[in-house]
Amino acid sequence: MKNHIKEIRKSRKLSQEDLAKKCGVTRQTINAIENDKYDPTLALAFKLAKNLNLKLDDLFMFEEGN
């Protein structure tokens, strides 16, 4: 699953730490998600979308074969 979190987060001048605190996770978790090392749980994906004021499908893209 690909995501646009890093680009959106930077455009809104949020640090990984800021976004992590809003979502109740560590900065390392945000880093891992942004670098496609970890797919978030559905609950975390919804928190990320909510805190970035986006719909879930605007933040994440499913890629066939992954």
N, C-alpha and C positions, 0 to 999 in steps of 0.2 A: 504494500500500500504506500503510495507516494503522498506527500503533503506539502503545503505551502506555508507552514508555520513560520519558518525563519524569515522569509521575505515579508510576510504580513507583520510579524512581531517587530522587525527592524523599521518598517515604514511607519509604525506607530510609536517608535522610539521607546520600546519596552526592552528591558534586558531579559535574559533567560531567567535570572533570579526573580525579577518582578512577576513574570508570567507564572513561574513555578509557585510562588507564594499565593497568587490568586487562585491557583488550581489545587493547592494543597499537596504538592509533590516537591521533589528536590530539583535543583538546577540541572543535575546530572540526568534526570529523567527527561527534561525538556531537550537537553543536548542530544540524548540518544534517539529521541523521536525525530528531531530535526535532521539527524544524520542517517535516518533509516536503519538504525540498529535495534529499534524496539517499536513494535506496534502497540499503541495504547489500548487499554481496555475501553469498552464502549462508554462506560461512565466517564472516564478521563477524556475521551474524545469529545463528549458533549460539554464537559467543563471547559475544554480548550476553545471550542466553538463559541460557547456563551461568553467567555471572557474576552474573546476577540470580536464579538458582535457579528458573527457569521453563522451561516447554516453549515451543518456538518458536511454536506456534499460540496461546499465551496472551499473547504479546508483540506479534505482528503480525496484522493482519487484511487480507485481500485485498478490494479493492473493484472490482466490475465496472465496465468502461468506462475504467479508468485504464491 
